[in-house]
């Protein structure tokens, strides 16, 4: 069985997509967990402000999610475009 | 599974130049616009002091955004409120459109989100020049010291890429996850739950985040 250059490029694309997604998911995971934990602490200390805190928490988590989304876009480009 | 990478397009030639229109994105954006025009017509047909359900929904939406814009901009008039509220309404229904069968989200296309992101960027910088004057606007680029200017310019450009790719990546990733899971389990139980999660929940949050970030960029420029 011959392995040509195109096969190697395809294999490298899949490998790169997996590595990009796996490593890129570490940062948002840690960040979103930190934000959620802090929001829980704040709600426990001040339950009247729960609505405002939840809204702020969701926005902050969506912002910190963006690096994970970048790695998702890179992985999709590697799989479907290259 | 073949339809993941492909985009349905209309291609036609005008005076020797090739024009490409993304068919699905155009049709779905027009559906969203038609929905809001219809909603506005129905909600304001009979405005009373005691509102009917449609009118109170419209008042709730507009009132919430009015308060948010007032809180973050501190202006006496409402000059940025229509722009901000329109961005939210457009992206909100756009993100939720994938829940309905045979329709798809126009925000799955990078062109939609990037054009709205560039629009917010232009509005923010135009109002920065208008409020602070051209000299102070230029001076803010050399903020700590003079040779930090390239970094500040790249930082401003990265904001556009950041907000548009965030919305696009969320919607595209959600629809691909739904497609892959539906293919694996022959569309048995999970797809409606996934559509509800990615379309209704994530879509609403991302539309809110896009609008709030545009608002924050404007308020950073005019203060």
Contacts between the chains, C-beta under 8 A, distances in Angstrom:
chain1	res1	chain2	res2	distance
A	58	B	205	5.5
A	58	B	208	7.9
A	59	B	205	7.8
A	59	B	208	7.0
A	59	B	209	5.6
A	59	B	212	6.1
A	62	B	166	7.5
A	62	B	205	5.5
A	62	B	206	6.3
A	62	B	209	4.4
A	63	B	166	8.0
A	63	B	209	6.6
A	63	B	213	7.6
A	65	B	166	7.6
A	65	B	170	7.9
A	66	B	162	6.0
A	66	B	165	7.5
A	66	B	166	4.6
A	66	B	169	7.9
A	69	B	165	6.7
A	69	B	166	5.5
A	69	B	169	3.6
A	69	B	170	6.1
A	69	B	173	7.0
A	70	B	165	6.5
A	70	B	169	7.1
A	72	B	169	5.4
A	72	B	173	4.9
A	73	B	165	6.1
A	73	B	168	7.5
A	73	B	169	4.9
A	73	B	172	7.6
A	76	B	172	6.9
A	76	B	173	7.6
A	76	B	176	7.2
A	80	B	4	6.3
A	80	B	5	3.9
A	81	B	5	7.2
